């Protein structure tokens, strides 16, 4: 990568670093003020406000949690796992994509030799068992050999898709630090309200950032967990200890997530300045009925209120390099219309220096449980046609790799035929 390109990518997070120093110096009170502030104008990013990036991102998520996309099952040999991984990368090339978002920390574990966390169970069937090779290292090398960007996808807080700590390997940090763990909704989570947890999950993720020439650090939509009816996320003790400067628990929780974003952004810049930092949240920040700044939607989940993730602020204040909202609904869907959410996100990103990519629900195409629009192979292609009218939209990411390859009703082939006839470089 040229020195000019690296400098441009470094400067995008200049504000995040400044804000982080203010937050750390001022403690909780400064953090509370930061969490509540909404700038009248987007913060500058050193590149010229409103300057349009060049290139187009064409990405796919490669999910490993519960062996969703890869490996196809647990316990394959190292050579079988590697062959499947390379096949997914080849599929990306054949579909004229240019980026793969590879899930390397699905449940507080690792798909690389980590000194912080155990090897993932998805590889061998046994958490902590060495698979005999390095999936992340191989993915980076093989992706770059094919002209693909490789973004390492991490889940910060999820520990397990069950609530039994004894099922975790004995050396697991969650077993060594049981006070870090909150059971909720049939799963185990690290508690975002603990400063030592925030530091640990950063250290665990940054280990991979330091070791591998990744092109980006990527988070999905899990911050505080999605609400489960009749259950309470028990952080009473932490709120009593750390929440005194905040007007309510929700504000304190949002500040915890803000700190995670700001601190991680600064640490990525220090360790690997050429890597982008981006987040792929649930597609609705807030409904307009809740907040006049919100989107014209009636979604049952709002990230600001339910996941305590102020995704709009991260974009407006340019804390991150890109936002990739999961706009997983069809054009015309009453509660959350793609054709209404896309312009809302474009307006949110306009002039900020934060790139907008659009998360696309390829997995819904041809699913008989989905609305009629998803039975039409042209639905996704219509999304890209619509997005072409918004200069802020710099690309699309498809969920997920399995469907990119199988392409049940030809929706991905239609996207390629209509929009990806030529090659493209990702925005930089």
N, C-alpha and C positions, 0 to 999 in steps of 0.2 A: 504494500500500500504506500502511496506517495506521502511525503511529509505534509504536503498541503492538505490531503484528505484527512490525515490523522489530526492535524491542527483544527480543522473544521469540526471534527467530531468531538474533540476535547472542549471546544468553546461552548458547545451546546449545553454543557452542564455547569457553566460558570456560575449561574445563579444558584443552582442547587448547592454548590460548595459554599457560597457566601451565606446562604440561608442556614446551612448546617452549622457554620461557625457561630452564627447568632444564636441558634437553638442551644448548642452546647454551652456557650458562655452564659446564656441567660437562664438556663435550667428550665424547670417546669412552667414558670410564668411566661417566659419567652415562647416556649412550645405552645402554650395555650393561645397566646396572641397570634402565633403563626397559623395555628389550626383554624382560628376563627376569621382570619383575614381573607377577603376576596378582592383582588386588585381590580381597579377600574379599567386598567389596560394590561395586556399580557406583558410579562417581563421580557426585556431584550435578551438576546442570546449571542450577541457578538457577530452574527452572520448577516445582519440586516433584517429587520422585522418584515415578515411577509415574503421573504425570498423563497421561491419555489425550488425544492430539491430536484435534482435530475434523477432519471432512472425510474424503475417500477419494480416493486417487490412482488414476487410470485412465490408464495411459500406454502408449505404443508406442515402440520403438526405430526410428529411421530411419537405417539403415546405409548408408554411402557407400563403405566399403572394397571395392575390386574391383567398384564399381558394383552392390553387392548389392541395394539398394532404389532408389537414386537417385544421379545421373541414370541413366536406363535404359540409356544407353550413352554413351561418350565422344564429344565433338565436336559435340554438339547446340548450336544457337544459344542465346544468352542468353535469348531469349524462350521457347524450348522448354524449357530447363532450369527457368526460373521457373514456367512453367505446370505442369510435372510436380510441382515442389515444392509449389505451392499446392494441387494436387489431393490430395496426401498429407495436407495439413492439413485439407482439406475432408472427406476420408475419416475422419480422427480425430473431427471434429465429428459426422459422421453416425453413427459408432459410439458416440457419447456419451462419448468419452474427454475428458480434460482436460489432458493433458501429452504433449509429444513430446520424445524424447531424440535430438537431432540430432547425428550424428557429424561433427565439424568438424575433427578432426585425426587422420585414420585412420592415416597412416604418416609421421610427422614432417614434415607438410606442413600446408596451411591452406586452409580454405574461407572465408577473409576476407582482406583485404589485410594481411598480417603483415610487420613489419620483421625478423622472426626466421627465418621459414621460407618456402619457395616455395609458390606456388599448387599445389593438388593436381592430379595428372594425371587424376583421375577426371572432371574438368570438361571439359578441352579435348583430352585425349589426350597432352598435352605438359606435363611437370612444369615449373612456373615461368611458364607462359603465362597472362597475365591473361585471365579469361573475359569481361571487360567488364561485370561486375556484382558485387554483394556478396551471396553466398548466405546467410551468417549474418545479416547485417543485415536482409535481406529476410525471412528465417525468423522473426526476433524480431518484426518489425513485423506480419507477416501472422498469426502465431500469436496475438499479443495482440489483434489485431482480431477474432479468432474466439473469444476467451475461453479460449485454450489457454495453458498455461505452456510455455516453451521452455527446455529444459535443454541446455547445450552439452556434448557427449560427446567426451572426449579420450582418446587412447591415449598414455600417457607415453613409453614406451621403444621401440616398434616403429618401425624406419626404413623397411624395405622387405620385400616378400614375395619377395625374391631375394637373392643374395649378391654381386652385382657392383656395387661402388661407382661404376663408370664409367657405369652406367645412370642415376645421379642427376644432376640438373642441376649444372653446374659450381659454382654459388654455394651449393650445399647445405652446411649446417653439418657434416654427416657427412663430406663430402669435404674441407672445410677443417680438420677435426679428426679425422683417421683414428684417432688413439689413443683416441677415445671409442667406437669401434665394435667390436662383437663379432659375427662370423658364427656362426650356430648353427641347425641344423635347416633349412637352406635359406633362411634369412632373415637380415636384418641388424638388430641391436639396439644402442641406446645402453647403455653399461655402467652399471648402477645403483650400482656401487661407487665411482664418481668423484664427489666433491663438486661439481666444475665441471659435470658432466652434470646432477646433481640441480638445481643452480641454473638451468641453461639451460632445461631442460624446464619448470620452473616459470615462468620469464620468458616462454617462448613461449605457454604456456597462459594466463597472467595477462594477456597483452596483450588477448585477447578478452574476458576478464572485465571489464577496465577500460573497454573501448570500447563494450560492448553491454549493454543492460538485460536480461540473461539471468536466468532464475529459478533456475538451478542449474548447478553444475559436476559432471559425471558421469564416472566412470571405469568401465571394464568389468573383465574378469577377467585382463588381461595385466599381470603384474609381471615377475619373472624368467620366462623362457619356459617353456612346458609341456615336460616332459622328452621327449627323443628318444633312443631306445635306441642305445647305442654312441657317443653324442656327449657332449662335455664343454664346458660354458660356461666359456671361458677367462678367468678373472679372478684368476689366480695372482699377478700383479704387484700388483694393487690390494689383494688380501687380505694380501699380505706387507707392504704399506705402511700399510694402515689397520686391519688386523684384530687387532692385537696384544692389545687389551683384551678380546677375546671368547674363549669357550671352544672355539669351532669355527667353521668357515666358514659353516655354516647360521645360527648366531646372528648373525654379522656381516651376512649377507645380509638377514635379517629386520630388523635394525636399520636398514639402508639404506632399506628400504621404509617402516619406521616413520617415519623422518625425513622422507621425501617426503610422507607423509600429514600429519604434524603441521605441517610448514612450510607446505604448501599450504593447510591449514585456516586457519592464522593469516593468511596473505597474502590469502586470499579475504575474510576478515572485515574486513581493513583496507581492501581495495579496493572491495568490494561487500557490505556487511554483510547485505543482504536476501537474498542468494543462498544456497540450500542447497548443501551439499557431500555427495555420496553416491557410493557404490561398489557395483558389481554383480559380486561374485565368483562363481567356481565354487561350486556349492551345498554342498560338503562341506569343512568346516574340517579335521577329523580324524575318522577312524573310531574307534569306541569300543575296538576291539582295540588301537589305537595309543595311545589316551589315554582314561582313564575319563570325562573331560569331553566327549569327542567324541560324535558321533551314532551311532545304531544302523544303520550302513551298512557296506558293503564296497566302497567306491569305489576305483577304480584310481589316482585322483589325490586328494591332500589338499593344500589350499592352504598350510597351515602348513609342510609338509615339502617339497613339490615346487615351489611358486611363491614360497615364502618370504614369504608374506603372512599375518600373524596377524590374520585378519579378526574372530575372536571378541574379541580384545583391543580392537580399534578400536571395537567396539560397546559392550563392557562398560565401557570408560573414556570413552565418549562423545566420541571424537575427531572423529566425523563426524555429520552430521545424519540420515542414513538409510543403511541397508544394504538392498541388493536382491539377495539370493542367487538365482542361476540354478538354481532347483529344476526342472530340465528333464526330470523323469522322471514316469511315471504312478503313480497310486495302485496299490500292490501290486507295484511293480517290485522284484525281490528285492535287488539290490545297493544300491539307493538309492531307498527308498520315499517318495514325496511325503508320504504320511500319517505318516511318522516324522520326516522332515526339517522339515516345517512346525512341529510343536510344539517341536522342538529349537531352531529359530531364534526362535520366540516366547519360549521360556524364556530364551534368550540376551539378547534385547532387553528383557525385562521389567524395568521400573524404571530404565532407563538414560537415558532421554531421547532415545535413538536410535530413529528410526522404522523399522519393518520394512515394506518392500514386497517382493512376491514376483515374481521373474522367471518368466514362463510361456512354455513352448515351443510357441507356436502353430504354428510351422513344422513340427512333427512331425505335426500333425493331418492325417490322410489320406495320409501318406507310406507307401507300401507296404513300405518297408524298416524301418518301426518296428513295435513290438509291437502285438498285437491291440487293446489298449486305445486306441491312438491312431487306430484306424479308427472309433471311436465318436464322433460329433459332440458327445456330452454329457461327454466326459472333462474338458475344461477347465472347464466349468460346475461339475462336481463339485469341482474344486479350489477354486473361489470359495465354494462352499457349505461346504466344510470349513474354509476360512480364516475364514469368518464367526464361527466359534466361538472364535476367538483374538483378543482385543481388541488385542493388539500388532500384528497384521497390518492395516496401514492402507491397503493397496491392492495393485494388480498392474500389471506392465508386460509387454507382449506382444512377442515377437520373431517377426516384425518387421513393418515397415510394408507390405511387399509382400503378406504373408499377411493382414494386417488388411483389405486391400482385396479381394484375390482370394477368400479364404476358401473353399478348395477343397471342403470337405465341410460347411460351415455351422457350424463350431465357434465362430467368433467371433459369428456371428448368434445362436447359442444362448446364449452368455455375455450378450449384450446383452438378449435376451428374458428371461432368468432373473434378471439382476442389475442391469442398467443402464437400467431403464425410465425413471427420472427422472435429472435432471442432478445433478452433485455438484461441490463445490469441493475442490481438493487440500488435504491437511492442512497447517496452518501453526501 
